Amino acid sequence: MANKYKHLQTAQAEFDFHGLGILTHAQILDLADEFIGDCLASGYRLVSIITGVGLHSKNGPVVKPVIADFLANHPDVQSFSEGKFTQGGQGVFIIKLKK
């Protein structure tokens, strides 16, 4: 039996920080803010940001904590959580945007 509610759990857009090289704090925030703005302009309400878990960073996670703080304080973010295992687990934030 197919899950007729699957589309309600699927991100409409995603942004992946992998492969972008070493970014400054400001660059991370700019990219995330641009992504959220583009998603809102497109009418998307469920999106994801892939940060990874920071396993390859010498001093621990860099992007993930910056994005967590950004999302917690963003006026257009209704809620966010780490992804389920099938969505990427701890390396992904699933974000519900306000209408």
N, C-alpha and C positions, 0 to 999 in steps of 0.2 A: 504494500500500500504506500503510495507516495505521500510525502509530507506536504500538504497544501499550504503550510505556514512557513516553509523554508525561506521564501523570499523575504520574510519579515526579519530574519536573522542574518541575511547576507548583506555585506557592505556594498553600498552603491558606488563607492570610489575608495581607492586606497593610495597612500603615499608611502614609499619605501625609502628609508634613509641608507640602506645598504648600497655600497658602491659609489657613494658621493664623496668619499675621501674624508680627510680631517676637516671638520667644520668648527667655526667659532660658536660660542654661545649665541651671539647675535644672528649668525647665519642660520642656526637651527631654528630660532624663534621666527625669523623672517620666512623661511620655507614653510613652517607649520602654519603660520598666520595666513600666508598666501593660499595654501591648500584649503584651509577652513573657509576663507572668503570665497574661493572658487566654488566650493561645494555648496555654500549657502546660495550663491548666485545661480547655481544649477538646480536648486530646489532639493538637493540631497539632504536626508535626515539621518542616515546611518552610514558612517564612514569608518575607515580604519587608518591608523598610522603604524607602520612597521618600524620599530626602533632596533630590534634585536635585543639580546639580553646583556650584551657587553662582554662576551666571553673572550673576544680578541683584543680588548683594550687593556693596555698595560696596567692602568690604575683603576680598573673597574669600569662599570657602565658610565657613559658620558651622555649620550643622547636621551636615553630612557628617563632619567630623573628630570632633565630639562623639560621634556615633553609632558611628563606627569604634572609638574608645577604649572606649566603653561595651560594645560587643559583644566586644571582645578580652578584657575583664575580667569578663564576666558568667558566673557559675558554671553557668548552664543552657544556654549556647551551646556547641554542639559545634564548629561551624565557621561561617565566613561568607566571602562573596566578593562582588565587584561583579557585577552582573547581566550576562548576555550582551546583545548588541545588541538582540535580540528581546524581552528582559525589561526593557529600560530603560537598559542600559549602565552607565556610571559613576555615574548618579544613583540607583541602586538597590542595596541590599544584599540578597543571598539568604542566608538564615540557616537552618542546621540546628540544631534544638534537641535536647538530650539527652532520652532517654526516662526 
